[in-house]
Amino acid sequence: MKTYDFIFSNQLSHRFSRHLIFWIFFLVYFYYVNLIPSKPEDLANPKTYFDAFKLMIYFPVSVIAVYVAIYFLLPRYILTEKYFNLFLIVIVLTIIYFLIAVLITIVLARLRTNIPFQKLPVSFKWFQPVRYGIGLPLTSSVLVTIIKLFKTWHIEQKENEALQRQKINTEMQLLKMQFQPHFLYDSLQHLYQLIRKKSSHSPESILKLSDLLSYILYENEKERVLLEKEWEIVTTYLGFKKVFYADRLSIQLNQKNELKDILIAPLLLLSMVENCLEKFINMPEQILSLKLEIKTEQNEIHLLLECKSNSGNGLNDDTGNQWIKSLKRIEMLYAGKYNFNVRSENEVTRLLLILKGDARPLIVQQKEEFILS
């Protein structure tokens, strides 16, 4: 984390340290490329090292070029994609850097020799200005600009990820708010009817509703919950519904493999089961047979949900929209780590959901099956 902060932080101390380290390495490189003796014997001559040091007089040209590139060209022309203007500006700046290098060469000639500048070798008069006024400044500017572009892109990616997470959290809260009031209102209506009829199921239903509300209100805020607990609350929910629709609802639950120590997003299974019952609840003449099977396999959670009704209509538009909401939530929670498939044929709707990444390899193999008839 400290290394990351050092590289990407905008703190003045970090920025100063980054620039200082870069220019130290650049100076070492600059000196190294100029340390080119004409023959092996020159390596023992101190003048060879002193001449290489003298050439560092061109170093300010590269410094000017780098800072003009990252603080002027990059924000005004590269990031705004004004490439034609950038091309013209680069030509003008290249001429300016070349002229500065020529002036430095004249000064260097006067320091090193009494020969008039016009009579000096062409390799000295023109090659050095081209090398240190065009070649090296442009190379260093391009290199630093690429580094700066990568850094800018990385920071933007991190900001976009943060905004995306914030958006997902907001949408998640909206989805939860949509689920909770509807579920609570429907449950209270049923309880009211049971109490009015003085049904023997009233105390049991109140306890089940208490467990459901406790789970929805408190576990809902967690990022992940135990799959075992989620499956238990789904069973409680279906048992709760079975009390009110004893003659119209048939439920079969299958559990394969151990569910302990496996994590899942809270209310994910519960909301999907509730979606399946949505259509059934709104059609009093309908008889529904619901089959729910869950198993863990290697690093995956497999859920098979089958809804069979006597209406012969399969999924209607409202139920389809509910599945879309469930799929949207799964996309937000398990991006790239899920498979979701819904098919409706005649009176049977089948949903297959595979979640990856939260399950863990299991050793104990178990199978439970029970029917709420």
BALUM-911182 format. One record per residue (C-alpha): residue in one letter; x negated, y, z negated. Coordinates in steps of 0.25 Angstrom, whole numbers, always signed. Each point is the difference from the previous one (the first is absolute). Layout:
N
[rec A [X Y Z]]
...
***
This chain:
373
[rec M [+0 +0 +0]]
[rec K [-11 +10 -3]]
[rec T [-7 -3 +14]]
[rec Y [+14 +2 +6]]
[rec D [+2 +13 -7]]
[rec F [-14 +5 +3]]
[rec I [+2 -3 +15]]
[rec F [+14 +6 +2]]
[rec S [+2 +10 -12]]
[rec N [+1 +14 +3]]
[rec Q [-6 +4 -13]]
[rec L [-11 +11 +2]]
[rec S [-11 -9 -7]]
[rec H [+3 -12 +8]]
[rec R [+0 +8 +13]]
[rec F [-13 +7 -3]]
[rec S [-6 -14 -4]]
[rec R [+5 -6 +13]]
[rec H [-6 +11 +8]]
[rec L [-13 +0 -7]]
[rec I [-2 -15 +2]]
[rec F [+3 +1 +14]]
[rec W [-10 +11 +3]]
[rec I [-11 -7 -8]]
[rec F [+2 -12 +9]]
[rec F [+1 +9 +12]]
[rec L [-13 +7 -3]]
[rec V [-7 -13 -2]]
[rec Y [+5 -5 +13]]
[rec F [-4 +13 +7]]
[rec Y [-14 -1 -6]]
[rec Y [-1 -14 +4]]
[rec V [+4 +2 +15]]
[rec N [-10 +12 +1]]
[rec L [-12 -9 -6]]
[rec I [-5 -5 +13]]
[rec P [-15 -1 +1]]
[rec S [-6 +0 +14]]
[rec K [-10 -11 -4]]
[rec P [-1 -9 -12]]
[rec E [-12 +8 -5]]
[rec D [+9 +12 -2]]
[rec L [+7 -8 -12]]
[rec A [-12 +3 -8]]
[rec N [+0 +15 +4]]
[rec P [+7 +9 -10]]
[rec K [+3 +10 +12]]
[rec T [+10 -11 +5]]
[rec Y [+9 +1 -12]]
[rec F [-2 +15 -1]]
[rec D [+5 +2 +15]]
[rec A [+12 -9 -3]]
[rec F [+3 +8 -12]]
[rec K [-1 +13 +8]]
[rec L [+11 -5 +10]]
[rec M [+10 +0 -12]]
[rec I [+1 +15 +4]]
[rec Y [+11 -5 +9]]
[rec F [+8 -6 -11]]
[rec P [+9 +12 -2]]
[rec V [+5 -1 +14]]
[rec S [+6 -14 -3]]
[rec V [+6 +5 -13]]
[rec I [+7 +11 +7]]
[rec A [+5 -9 +10]]
[rec V [+5 -10 -10]]
[rec Y [+8 +10 -8]]
[rec V [+6 +7 +12]]
[rec A [+5 -14 +5]]
[rec I [+6 -4 -13]]
[rec Y [+6 +13 -5]]
[rec F [+3 +7 +13]]
[rec L [+1 -10 +12]]
[rec L [+7 -11 -7]]
[rec P [+11 +7 -7]]
[rec R [+3 +10 +12]]
[rec Y [-2 -8 +12]]
[rec I [-2 -15 -2]]
[rec L [+11 -3 -10]]
[rec T [+9 +10 +8]]
[rec E [-3 -8 +13]]
[rec K [-5 +13 +7]]
[rec Y [-10 -8 +8]]
[rec F [-2 +10 +11]]
[rec N [-3 +12 -9]]
[rec L [-9 -10 -8]]
[rec F [-8 -3 +13]]
[rec L [-2 +15 +3]]
[rec I [-4 +3 -15]]
[rec V [-10 -11 +0]]
[rec I [-6 +5 +12]]
[rec V [-2 +14 -6]]
[rec L [-5 -5 -13]]
[rec T [-10 -9 +7]]
[rec I [-6 +12 +8]]
[rec I [+0 +7 -14]]
[rec Y [-8 -11 -7]]
[rec F [-9 -1 +12]]
[rec L [-3 +15 -1]]
[rec I [-3 -1 -15]]
[rec A [-9 -12 +3]]
[rec V [-8 +8 +11]]
[rec L [-2 +11 -10]]
[rec I [-5 -10 -11]]
[rec T [-9 -6 +11]]
[rec I [-6 +14 +2]]
[rec V [-2 +2 -15]]
[rec L [-6 -14 -1]]
[rec A [-10 +3 +12]]
[rec R [-5 +13 -7]]
[rec L [-2 -8 -13]]
[rec R [-8 -11 +7]]
[rec T [-8 +7 +12]]
[rec N [-4 +13 +5]]
[rec I [+4 -4 +15]]
[rec P [+11 +8 +6]]
[rec F [+13 -7 +0]]
[rec Q [+1 +0 +15]]
[rec K [-13 -8 +1]]
[rec L [+4 -11 -9]]
[rec P [+4 -14 +5]]
[rec V [+14 -2 +6]]
[rec S [+1 -11 -10]]
[rec F [-1 +9 -11]]
[rec K [+7 +13 +5]]
[rec W [+13 -8 +5]]
[rec F [-1 -14 -5]]
[rec Q [+0 +4 -15]]
[rec P [+12 +10 +2]]
[rec V [+8 -10 +7]]
[rec R [-3 -11 -10]]
[rec Y [+2 +8 -12]]
[rec G [+10 +10 +5]]
[rec I [+9 -9 +8]]
[rec G [-3 -15 -3]]
[rec L [-2 -1 -15]]
[rec P [+11 +10 -3]]
[rec L [+11 -6 +9]]
[rec T [-4 -14 -5]]
[rec S [+1 +4 -15]]
[rec S [+13 +8 +3]]
[rec V [+7 -12 +7]]
[rec L [-5 -10 -11]]
[rec V [+5 +9 -12]]
[rec T [+13 +3 +8]]
[rec I [+3 -15 +1]]
[rec I [-2 -2 -14]]
[rec K [+9 +12 -4]]
[rec L [+10 -5 +10]]
[rec F [+0 -14 -7]]
[rec K [+1 +7 -14]]
[rec T [+12 +8 +5]]
[rec W [+7 -12 +6]]
[rec H [-3 -8 -13]]
[rec I [+6 +11 -9]]
[rec E [+12 +2 +9]]
[rec Q [+2 -15 +0]]
[rec K [+0 +0 -16]]
[rec E [+9 +12 +0]]
[rec N [+10 -7 +10]]
[rec E [-1 -13 -9]]
[rec A [+4 +8 -12]]
[rec L [+11 +7 +7]]
[rec Q [+5 -13 +5]]
[rec R [+0 -6 -14]]
[rec Q [+7 +11 -5]]
[rec K [+11 -1 +11]]
[rec I [+1 -15 -3]]
[rec N [+2 +3 -15]]
[rec T [+11 +10 +3]]
[rec E [+7 -10 +10]]
[rec M [-2 -11 -10]]
[rec Q [+7 +9 -11]]
[rec L [+11 +3 +10]]
[rec L [+2 -15 +3]]
[rec K [+1 -3 -15]]
[rec M [+10 +11 -3]]
[rec Q [+9 -6 +11]]
[rec F [-1 -14 -6]]
[rec Q [+2 +3 -14]]
[rec P [+13 +9 -1]]
[rec H [+7 -10 +10]]
[rec F [-4 -12 -8]]
[rec L [+4 +6 -13]]
[rec Y [+14 +5 +5]]
[rec D [+3 -13 +6]]
[rec S [-4 -8 -13]]
[rec L [+8 +9 -9]]
[rec Q [+12 -2 +8]]
[rec H [-1 -15 -1]]
[rec L [-2 +1 -15]]
[rec Y [+12 +9 -2]]
[rec Q [+8 -10 +7]]
[rec L [-5 -12 -8]]
[rec I [+2 +8 -13]]
[rec R [+14 +3 +4]]
[rec K [+3 -14 +3]]
[rec K [-7 -4 -14]]
[rec S [-8 -10 +8]]
[rec S [-9 -9 -8]]
[rec H [-11 +4 +10]]
[rec S [-1 +14 -5]]
[rec P [-11 -1 -11]]
[rec E [-8 -9 +10]]
[rec S [+2 +10 +11]]
[rec I [-4 +12 -9]]
[rec L [-13 -7 -4]]
[rec K [-3 -2 +14]]
[rec L [+3 +14 +4]]
[rec S [-9 +5 -11]]
[rec D [-12 -9 +5]]
[rec L [+2 +5 +14]]
[rec L [+1 +15 -4]]
[rec S [-12 -2 -9]]
[rec Y [-8 -6 +12]]
[rec I [+5 +11 +10]]
[rec L [-3 +12 -9]]
[rec Y [-13 -4 -6]]
[rec E [-7 -10 +9]]
[rec N [+4 +8 +12]]
[rec E [-11 +10 -3]]
[rec K [-11 -10 +1]]
[rec E [-8 -2 +13]]
[rec R [+1 -15 -2]]
[rec V [+7 -10 -9]]
[rec L [-1 -15 -2]]
[rec L [+7 -8 +11]]
[rec E [+5 -9 -11]]
[rec K [+7 +12 -7]]
[rec E [+6 +5 +14]]
[rec W [+5 -14 +3]]
[rec E [+6 -1 -14]]
[rec I [+7 +13 +2]]
[rec V [+5 -4 +13]]
[rec T [+6 -13 -6]]
[rec T [+7 +9 -11]]
[rec Y [+5 +9 +11]]
[rec L [+6 -11 +8]]
[rec G [+6 -7 -13]]
[rec F [+6 +14 -3]]
[rec K [+7 +0 +13]]
[rec K [+4 -14 -1]]
[rec V [+9 +4 -12]]
[rec F [+8 +10 +9]]
[rec Y [+1 -8 +13]]
[rec A [+1 -15 -6]]
[rec D [+9 -4 +12]]
[rec R [-7 +7 +11]]
[rec L [-14 -1 -3]]
[rec S [-9 -12 +1]]
[rec I [-15 +1 -4]]
[rec Q [-12 -9 +2]]
[rec L [-13 +3 -5]]
[rec N [-13 -7 +3]]
[rec Q [-14 +2 -6]]
[rec K [-12 -6 +5]]
[rec N [-13 +1 -7]]
[rec E [-4 +7 -12]]
[rec L [+3 +15 -1]]
[rec K [-8 +4 -12]]
[rec D [-11 +11 +2]]
[rec I [+5 +4 +13]]
[rec L [+3 +14 +3]]
[rec I [+11 +7 +8]]
[rec A [+6 +14 +2]]
[rec P [+11 +2 -10]]
[rec L [+15 -2 +5]]
[rec L [-5 -4 +13]]
[rec L [+7 -14 +0]]
[rec L [+12 +6 -8]]
[rec S [+3 +11 +10]]
[rec M [-1 -10 +12]]
[rec V [+10 -10 -7]]
[rec E [+9 +12 -4]]
[rec N [+0 +4 +15]]
[rec C [+5 -14 +4]]
[rec L [+11 +1 -10]]
[rec E [+4 +14 +5]]
[rec K [+8 -4 +11]]
[rec F [+6 -12 -8]]
[rec I [+5 +10 -11]]
[rec N [+7 +9 +10]]
[rec M [+8 -11 +6]]
[rec P [+10 -6 -10]]
[rec E [+4 -12 +10]]
[rec Q [-14 -4 +2]]
[rec I [-7 -13 -6]]
[rec L [-15 +1 -1]]
[rec S [-10 -11 -1]]
[rec L [-14 +5 -4]]
[rec K [-13 -8 +0]]
[rec L [-12 +6 -5]]
[rec E [-14 -7 +0]]
[rec I [-13 +5 -5]]
[rec K [-14 -6 +0]]
[rec T [-14 +4 -1]]
[rec E [-10 -6 +10]]
[rec Q [-15 +4 -1]]
[rec N [+0 +15 +0]]
[rec E [+14 +2 +4]]
[rec I [+14 +1 -5]]
[rec H [+11 -6 +9]]
[rec L [+14 +4 -2]]
[rec L [+12 -6 +8]]
[rec L [+14 +6 -2]]
[rec E [+11 -6 +7]]
[rec C [+14 +6 +0]]
[rec K [+12 -8 +6]]
[rec S [+14 +6 +0]]
[rec N [+13 -4 +6]]
[rec S [+2 +13 +7]]
[rec G [-8 -4 +12]]
[rec N [-5 +14 +2]]
[rec G [-14 -2 -5]]
[rec L [-7 +14 -2]]
[rec N [+8 +12 +1]]
[rec D [-6 +14 +2]]
[rec D [+1 +3 -14]]
[rec T [-7 -12 -5]]
[rec G [-11 +2 +12]]
[rec N [-2 +14 -6]]
[rec Q [-3 -6 -14]]
[rec W [-10 -10 +6]]
[rec I [-7 +12 +7]]
[rec K [-1 +6 -14]]
[rec S [-6 -12 -6]]
[rec L [-10 -1 +12]]
[rec K [-4 +14 -1]]
[rec R [-3 -2 -15]]
[rec I [-8 -13 +3]]
[rec E [-8 +8 +11]]
[rec M [-3 +11 -11]]
[rec L [-4 -10 -10]]
[rec Y [-7 -11 +8]]
[rec A [-5 +7 +13]]
[rec G [-6 -10 +9]]
[rec K [+2 -11 -10]]
[rec Y [+13 -6 +2]]
[rec N [+9 -7 +10]]
[rec F [+15 +3 +1]]
[rec N [+10 -7 +9]]
[rec V [+16 +1 +0]]
[rec R [+9 -8 +9]]
[rec S [+15 -1 +0]]
[rec E [+7 -11 +8]]
[rec N [+15 -1 -2]]
[rec E [+3 +0 -15]]
[rec V [-14 -3 -4]]
[rec T [-11 +11 -3]]
[rec R [-14 -5 -3]]
[rec L [-11 +9 -6]]
[rec L [-15 -4 -1]]
[rec L [-9 +8 -7]]
[rec I [-15 -3 -2]]
[rec L [-8 +9 -9]]
[rec K [-16 -1 +0]]
[rec G [-10 +4 -10]]
[rec D [+7 +0 -14]]
[rec A [+1 -15 -1]]
[rec R [-11 -9 -5]]
[rec P [-4 -14 +4]]
[rec L [+8 -10 -9]]
[rec I [-4 -14 -5]]
[rec V [+13 -4 -7]]
[rec Q [+11 -4 +9]]
[rec Q [+14 +1 -5]]
[rec K [+14 +0 +7]]
[rec E [+13 +5 -7]]
[rec E [+13 -1 +7]]
[rec F [+14 +4 -7]]
[rec I [+13 +4 +6]]
[rec L [+10 +10 -6]]
[rec S [+13 -6 +5]]
***
